[in-house]
Amino acid sequence: MPRPPKIDEPTKTYNLLMKETQYATLAKLASKMQRTSLEQVAVADLIRDAIDIYLESYEDDNEITKD
């Protein structure tokens, strides 16, 4: 049975090169969050959340409005 989609809009795949220590830290955090969550928490979820937070902050700081 395929996994249900986590993103309900068009997506783009991107390969990311990161330090092993960064990944290990995110993996530990995702595992810890998974134990208290009703949904799966993966490293990719944490990265997507961080991107959303960054973009929202950037838009606020630069007074950019979404159409």
Buried (B, 14 or more C-beta within 10 A) or exposed (E): EEEEEEEEEEEEEEEEEEEEEEEEEBEEEBEEBEEEEEEEBBBEBBBEEEEEEEEEEEEEEEEEEEE
